[in-house]
Amino acid sequence: MEAHYSNWIEISRSAYRKNLEFFKNRVMPGTDISVVIKANAYGHGMLEIASLADECGIRIFCVHSINEALALRKQGFTQRIVVLGPTIKCFAEAAVKNDIEVVCYNIENLELYEELAKKANKIFNIHLKIETGTNRQGISGSALLAFLDVLKKCEHVKLRAAYSHFANIEDTTDHSYARMQIERFKNEVALIKNAGFSGFDLHFASSAAATIFTKTHFNMIRLGIAQYGLWPSKETYLSYITEFGHGSEHILSPVLSWKTVIGQIKKINAGDYVGYGCSHQMTRESTIAILPIGYSDGYDRHLSNQGYVLIRGKRAPVIGRIAMNLTTVDVTDIPEAEVEDEVVLIGSQGDQIIRAEDIASLEGTINYEVVARLPEHITRIIVD
C-alpha cells in the first residue's frame, strides 16, 4: 500500500454497522438508540462517526458541549442533539436558536431558557438530570421539587426527558449499586409524575447497561464506547457471557485502526544507545526503524521500552524513549522491512492484532483514554 500520510486513522464502516446492528437487535421495542459522539467521538472523529451513524438511521446524537453541537449543526446534521455537559449562560441563545436539547437542573438557567424561547416563539426541550449516586451533575429530593415548581410555570420550556448515569456498572460484576440507582431513579421519576408532568422520556443506559440490563433501556439508550467496538470493561464482557447467559460469539468489532509508516531504517552496533536518556542499550548488532509519530500524536510516552507495533505482520518492540514526534522500534528480526512500510499501532496486520485494551494495559489506564486522547490533527479515513 502506498502511503499518503505519515500517520492516519482508519474507521471501518462495516465494523460500525455491525456494532449498531447488534444493539438494534438487542434494545427493547420502542427504545431509541442515541450515539454518544462527544470527545471527537471518543477519538474516532466526530464528523466521520456522525456520518456513519446517519447512514445507519440514527436520529439522536449526544455530545458533551454546546460547541460540539454547533459544529454538527454547521455541517448540516438535522438529528436531535442532546448536550449532556453544562451549557453556560452565554451559549443559551445559541442552544435555543439551533434547537439543541440541553441538560438542565439549575433554576436560573431554566428561567433564562424560558425567556429566550418565549422571545423566539418556540418550544425548547430540556433533559432533567436526576442524581442517583454518581454525585456529579443532577438534583434530587427537595431540590428537584423546587425545580419542578418553576418548570410548571414555564410555557416555552418542555421537559423532554429525565435521566441519570450509572456510577458503578463497568468496574464490577456485583451490580447491587447499579440496582440501587435504578430504584432511586424510579422514586425520583415518581416525584416528577406526581408533580403533574407526563409524556417525557426516560434514559439511563450507557453501553454497559445497554448490554447487560435490558430493563434500563426505557425510551432511549446512550450508546457510547460499544458503538466503536470496544467493551466498557472486562467485567462487562464477563457479565455478558456468564451471569447473563450469552455466548462468547457475540463479540464487538473494533472500528478504529491507527497506522504510520517507517521513516528510516539503519544499522547500529551492539552497545549503542537509543533515544533520550540512553534508556535502551542494544545487546547485539541491530536494525532499527524510525517512525514519524510520538507523544504529541497521542502515542503515549509510557509505551517507551515496553510497547510494540506491527510491521509485515510481525511484532517490532519499541526501544528507547518515545519522543515528541518520533518513535524507534527494533526490526532486526524483520529483515524484509522497508522504508514507508505500513506500521500498525492499533489494529491488525496478518494474524497479529494490537487492541486498544493492550495499549491501555501497558499504559496503566483504560481503553477509553487510549482512543479519546488521539489528537484531532491526525487524518481520519472511512474505509469499507
C-alpha positions in Angstrom: 0.0 0.0 0.0 1.4 3.4 -1.0 1.3 5.8 2.0 -0.4 9.2 1.6 0.1 10.3 5.2 2.8 9.9 7.8 0.2 8.7 10.2 -3.5 8.2 10.0 -6.6 6.6 11.5 -8.9 4.2 9.5 -12.5 4.0 10.5 -14.3 0.8 9.4 -17.8 1.4 8.0 -18.6 -2.4 8.1 -17.5 -2.8 11.8 -19.5 0.3 12.8 -22.6 -1.0 11.1 -22.1 -4.4 12.7 -21.9 -2.9 16.2 -25.1 -0.8 15.7 -27.0 -3.8 14.3 -26.1 -5.8 17.4 -27.7 -3.1 19.6 -30.6 -2.6 17.3 -31.4 -6.3 17.7 -30.9 -6.0 21.4 -32.9 -2.9 22.5 -36.4 -3.2 23.8 -39.2 -2.4 21.4 -39.9 1.3 21.3 -36.4 2.2 22.6 -34.4 4.7 20.6 -30.7 4.4 20.1 -28.7 7.6 20.6 -25.0 7.6 19.9 -22.6 9.4 22.2 -20.1 11.2 20.0 -18.5 13.6 22.5 -14.7 14.0 22.8 -14.3 13.8 19.0 -16.3 10.6 19.1 -14.0 9.0 21.6 -11.1 9.9 19.3 -12.7 8.3 16.2 -13.7 11.6 14.6 -17.0 13.3 15.5 -18.0 14.2 11.9 -16.9 10.9 10.5 -18.9 8.9 13.1 -21.9 11.2 12.8 -21.9 10.5 9.0 -21.8 6.7 9.6 -24.5 6.9 12.3 -26.6 8.9 9.9 -26.2 6.2 7.3 -27.4 3.7 9.8 -30.5 5.7 10.6 -29.6 7.1 14.0 -31.7 10.1 14.8 -30.2 11.2 18.1 -26.7 12.4 18.9 -25.4 13.0 22.4 -22.4 15.3 22.9 -20.7 16.9 25.9 -20.6 20.6 24.9 -22.6 23.2 23.0 -19.5 23.7 20.8 -19.7 20.1 19.6 -23.5 20.5 19.0 -23.0 23.7 17.0 -20.2 22.0 14.9 -22.7 19.3 14.0 -25.3 21.8 13.0 -22.8 23.7 10.9 -22.1 20.5 8.9 -25.8 20.2 8.2 -26.8 17.3 10.6 -30.5 17.6 11.4 -30.7 14.9 14.1 -31.8 15.7 17.6 -28.7 16.7 19.5 -28.5 16.4 23.3 -25.8 18.3 25.2 -25.0 16.2 28.3 -22.5 18.6 29.9 -23.2 22.0 31.4 -24.2 24.8 29.0 -23.1 28.1 30.3 -25.4 31.0 30.0 -23.6 32.8 27.2 -24.5 29.9 24.9 -28.1 29.6 25.9 -29.3 31.7 23.0 -27.4 29.6 20.5 -28.9 26.4 22.0 -32.4 27.8 21.6 -31.8 29.1 18.1 -30.3 25.8 16.8 -32.9 23.5 18.5 -30.3 21.8 20.7 -31.6 19.9 23.7 -29.6 20.5 26.9 -29.3 19.1 30.4 -30.9 21.4 32.9 -31.1 21.2 36.7 -30.4 24.9 37.6 -33.4 27.2 38.2 -31.5 30.3 37.0 -30.7 28.6 33.7 -34.3 27.3 33.4 -35.7 30.8 33.7 -33.2 32.0 31.1 -34.3 29.3 28.6 -37.9 30.3 29.2 -37.1 33.9 28.4 -35.2 33.1 25.3 -37.7 30.6 24.0 -40.5 33.0 24.5 -38.7 35.7 22.6 -38.0 33.2 19.8 -41.6 32.0 19.9 -40.6 28.3 20.1 -40.6 25.4 22.5 -37.2 24.5 23.9 -36.5 20.9 25.1 -34.6 20.1 28.3 -33.3 16.9 29.8 -33.5 16.9 33.6 -30.6 15.1 35.2 -31.6 13.1 38.3 -28.9 12.4 40.9 -28.9 8.8 41.9 -25.4 8.1 43.2 -22.7 9.3 40.9 -22.7 12.8 42.6 -21.8 14.8 39.6 -24.4 16.7 37.7 -28.1 16.5 38.8 -30.6 17.1 41.5 -33.0 15.0 43.6 -35.3 15.4 46.6 -36.2 18.9 47.7 -34.0 20.5 45.0 -35.9 18.5 42.4 -39.3 19.6 43.8 -38.2 23.3 43.8 -37.0 23.0 40.2 -40.3 21.4 39.2 -42.3 24.2 40.8 -40.5 26.7 38.4 -40.8 24.4 35.4 -44.6 24.1 35.9 -44.8 27.8 35.2 -42.8 27.7 32.0 -44.8 27.9 28.8 -41.9 27.6 26.4 -39.7 25.1 28.0 -40.7 21.4 27.8 -39.4 18.5 29.9 -38.3 16.2 27.1 -36.6 13.6 29.3 -35.5 12.7 32.8 -32.3 10.7 33.0 -29.4 9.6 35.2 -26.0 7.9 34.9 -24.6 4.8 36.5 -21.6 5.1 38.9 -20.5 1.5 39.3 -21.7 -0.7 36.5 -18.5 -1.2 34.5 -15.9 -1.8 37.2 -17.5 -4.7 38.9 -19.5 -7.9 38.4 -21.5 -7.0 41.5 -24.4 -4.8 40.2 -26.1 -4.2 43.5 -25.1 -0.5 43.5 -26.5 -0.2 39.9 -29.8 -1.8 41.0 -29.9 0.7 43.9 -29.5 3.6 41.5 -32.3 2.2 39.3 -34.7 2.2 42.4 -33.6 5.7 43.3 -34.3 6.8 39.7 -37.8 5.3 39.7 -38.6 7.0 43.0 -37.5 10.4 41.7 -39.4 9.9 38.4 -42.5 9.2 40.6 -42.0 12.6 42.2 -41.9 14.2 38.7 -45.1 12.5 37.7 -46.8 13.3 41.0 -45.9 16.9 40.4 -48.1 16.8 37.3 -45.6 16.1 34.5 -46.3 13.4 31.8 -45.2 12.5 28.3 -41.5 12.8 29.0 -38.9 10.2 28.1 -36.5 8.3 30.4 -33.0 7.3 29.7 -30.3 5.8 31.9 -28.4 3.1 30.0 -24.8 3.6 29.0 -23.0 1.0 26.8 -22.5 -1.4 29.8 -26.1 -1.1 30.9 -27.5 -1.4 27.4 -25.5 -4.6 27.0 -26.4 -6.4 30.3 -29.5 -4.7 31.7 -32.3 -4.5 29.2 -34.7 -3.3 31.9 -32.7 0.0 31.9 -33.4 0.7 28.3 -36.5 2.8 29.0 -37.2 5.1 26.0 -33.6 5.6 24.9 -30.1 4.2 25.4 -26.9 6.3 25.2 -24.6 4.1 23.2 -21.0 5.2 23.9 -17.8 3.2 23.7 -19.6 0.0 22.5 -20.6 1.5 19.2 -16.9 1.8 18.4 -16.4 -2.0 19.1 -14.7 -1.6 22.4 -16.0 -3.2 25.6 -16.6 -0.9 28.5 -14.6 -3.2 30.7 -13.5 -6.8 31.2 -16.1 -7.0 33.9 -18.9 -6.0 31.5 -17.8 -8.7 29.0 -17.6 -11.3 31.7 -21.1 -10.4 32.9 -22.4 -10.6 29.4 -21.1 -14.1 28.7 -21.6 -15.6 32.1 -24.1 -14.1 34.5 -26.5 -13.1 31.8 -26.1 -16.3 29.8 -24.8 -15.1 26.4 -22.3 -16.9 24.2 -18.8 -15.6 23.6 -19.5 -15.5 19.9 -21.2 -12.1 20.4 -18.0 -10.0 20.0 -18.0 -6.3 19.2 -15.8 -5.3 16.3 -13.3 -2.5 16.8 -13.9 0.3 14.4 -10.6 2.1 14.6 -7.1 1.2 13.2 -4.2 3.6 13.8 -1.3 3.5 11.4 2.0 5.1 10.5 5.0 4.3 8.2 8.7 3.6 8.5 10.6 6.9 8.0 14.1 5.5 8.1 15.9 2.2 8.6 19.5 1.9 9.8 22.1 -0.4 11.4 23.5 0.2 14.8 26.2 -1.7 16.8 26.0 -3.8 19.9 26.4 -1.4 22.9 24.9 1.6 21.1 22.2 3.6 23.0 18.9 4.6 21.5 17.0 7.8 22.3 16.9 10.3 25.1 18.4 9.4 28.4 20.2 6.5 26.9 17.3 4.4 28.3 17.9 1.5 25.9 21.2 -0.2 25.1 21.5 -2.7 22.2 22.9 -6.1 23.1 23.6 -7.1 19.5 24.2 -5.6 16.1 20.7 -4.5 15.2 18.5 -2.8 12.6 16.2 -0.1 13.9 13.3 1.7 12.2 12.3 5.3 13.0 8.6 6.1 12.9 7.3 9.7 12.4 5.0 9.6 15.4 5.4 10.5 19.1 3.6 11.6 22.2 2.3 14.8 20.6 0.4 12.5 18.3 -1.1 10.5 21.2 1.4 7.7 21.2 2.0 7.7 24.9 5.4 8.1 26.4 4.6 5.2 28.9 5.0 2.9 25.9 8.7 3.6 25.9 10.7 0.4 26.0 7.6 -1.7 26.5 5.2 -1.1 23.6 5.3 -2.8 20.2 4.0 -2.2 16.7 3.2 -4.5 13.7 5.4 -4.4 10.6 5.0 -7.0 7.9 2.7 -8.9 10.2 5.3 -9.3 12.9 5.8 -7.5 16.3 8.5 -4.9 16.5 9.3 -3.7 20.1 9.5 0.0 20.9 13.1 0.8 22.1 14.2 3.9 23.8 12.0 6.8 24.9 9.1 7.9 22.8 9.9 11.5 21.7 7.5 14.3 20.8 7.4 13.4 17.2 9.5 10.2 16.7 9.5 6.6 17.9 12.1 3.9 17.4 11.4 0.2 17.0 13.7 -2.8 16.6 13.3 -4.5 13.3 16.3 -6.8 13.4 14.1 -9.8 13.3 12.1 -8.4 10.4 14.8 -8.2 7.7 12.2 -7.6 4.9 11.1 -4.3 6.5 11.5 -1.3 4.1 11.2 2.5 4.3 7.5 3.6 4.1 6.2 0.1 5.0 2.8 0.4 6.8 3.1 0.2 10.6 0.1 -0.7 12.8 -0.1 1.0 16.2 -3.7 -0.2 16.9 -5.3 -2.8 14.7 -4.5 -5.9 12.8 -1.8 -7.0 10.3 -1.6 -10.5 9.1 -2.6 -12.8 12.0 -1.4 -10.3 14.7 -3.5 -7.7 16.4 -2.9 -4.8 18.8 -6.1 -3.8 20.7 -6.7 -0.5 22.5 -7.0 -2.7 25.6 -3.4 -4.0 25.1 -2.2 -0.4 24.9 -4.2 0.6 27.9 -2.7 -2.3 29.9 0.8 -1.2 29.1 0.0 2.5 30.0 -1.9 1.6 33.2 -5.2 3.1 32.0 -8.4 2.2 30.2 -9.3 1.8 26.5 -11.5 4.9 26.7 -8.4 7.1 27.4 -6.3 5.5 24.7 -8.7 6.3 21.9 -10.2 9.6 23.3 -6.7 11.2 23.5 -6.0 10.6 19.8 -5.5 14.2 18.5 -7.8 15.8 16.0 -4.8 16.7 13.7 -4.5 13.0 12.7 -6.3 12.4 9.5 -9.4 10.0 9.8 -10.3 8.0 6.8 -13.5 6.0 6.4 -12.8 2.6 4.8 -15.2 -0.2 3.9 
